[in-house]
């Protein structure tokens, strides 16, 4: 027979486990998490891909069009092996390609602005998938991350904040504020609640997958670097800075390479940050780590000429910032604007101008008086005269 102490311990364990399960279920179904962070991802990746398409606009035919060395026939052969798909390979017509390119630009812009986000997120994923699959050997690693994030963002409610959809819903709620809501049947109310719960669960699962993807990316990259002898000796950045393919500004790369100690420290710090990243996400230590990763990605964009990859990583890191961080940003900007405005000189008070007397004082300007400058005076000193006074004409 079980003793009373064992029974009490088991019941306590069961209560603890039940409480954990209940808390996890409430977190999953209670409300959508990180709505501001996912909006930053929507704006960031929509803007990045729009800039990417605009930057490659003069070379679009050589990369994705009918004039590409990777012909549609080769693309179809690869699709048969990989199961990939691209709407660009449906036709060899140049008109069709130009139409698809224009629609891709419009889709990226509307997705960034958050117009009909639920539909635009699907179209954006189709656009990114099609362009990536059409010329899979002619792009860099930044495209891979944007492709994954475009697919994950379909699952999220990325249009709830900072979007045209959010503005439209807000105006609609204001207009409907004085009207009474129609009575719904019990079945209709249950169906609406089930839909809301389903959207919340899918959104939260999508955010978890995005966060896990970034953690796997950093962790695997750090563990891969640990195995390399060049990273262990601190000389990896030296070889990177001397690769001709990744030297947009050779003089700058040569200048950085001269500081061997800083290059070695940067190499060790990069490995440390990437390996430790998944373990610092649940404390305040993540803020300095994210700041250092931001500097690292900016350095990669400048020194290695990979702005798309760096931008994609910077946007991905934003998923780990809580909503209170984004809600605090407008207050911080308004506070900075007030401080800047208080330091500016008041309008109408030019440097070196005379002091205007206080209103109603002995020398104050009355309501019937006007300000004139005496004849021959070129400075800005104020003089007053009653309305009836006139400046006498100058006689020779």
C-alpha angles and dihedrals in degrees: 000000000000116000122238091250092054091048091050091048092050092049090049091051091048091051091049092049092046090050091052092049091048092049092049091049091049091050091049098046104021103080140335110273129217096012092161093047093052089048088055088052091051093049094042099049094039090052093044094052092044090053090045093054092045092049092052093042094107090049099039094112093052093048106037108357134088090276094060119120086227093071124202088251090059090045091054091050090054092046090056090057100040102030090235124152136205130179089209090068094057093088139017092213116123091213090056091049093050090049091051091048092051091048089050091055092049093046093051092049094048092046090052091050092046100238112162087344097185092061096034092054090059092046091047090053090050091050095049092044093049096048092044093049095045094061105015093156096050102062137067137242094277090072091057093057093045089050092054093045092048089056093046094048089062087071095051135079091239095158099063095094135037095005142110088249091057090050092049093050091047093053090045091053091050092051092047094046095097096042123086117244112245117250112258127208119248092251093050091049092049091048091051092049091049091051091050091049092048092051090049093049094047091047094050092046089050091052090049091052091049092050092046091049092055091046092051090048095053095039096049092045091052094046090047090053092050090062093056121092093214092058091045091053093044094240100109095099090050091062092042092053091053098052109113092210092059101041110098090162109028093184092056092046090050091049092052092044091058091068097072096172093054091046091053092047091049090052094051092043091052092055092046094050094048095047094044096042098093091050099053099052096097099057142048090268088081092074097064089039092054089046092053091046088052090055091047093053092047088053091051091050093050102036100035100032096237104130095151093054093044092047091050091052094046091052091047091054089058090073090076095059112096124237092251088064092057094043089053093054096076091051090050092049092048091049091051090048091052091050091049091048093049091055094053118093116256114263113262094028103106121186112271095014121139123261114264112225118244118269112271095014127127093273097035123133111253124218091256097048130090134201119248137167116235117244114278094017117125101173127090098249110136122237128182135207135174119260094256096054120100131192107247115238115258113254126203 
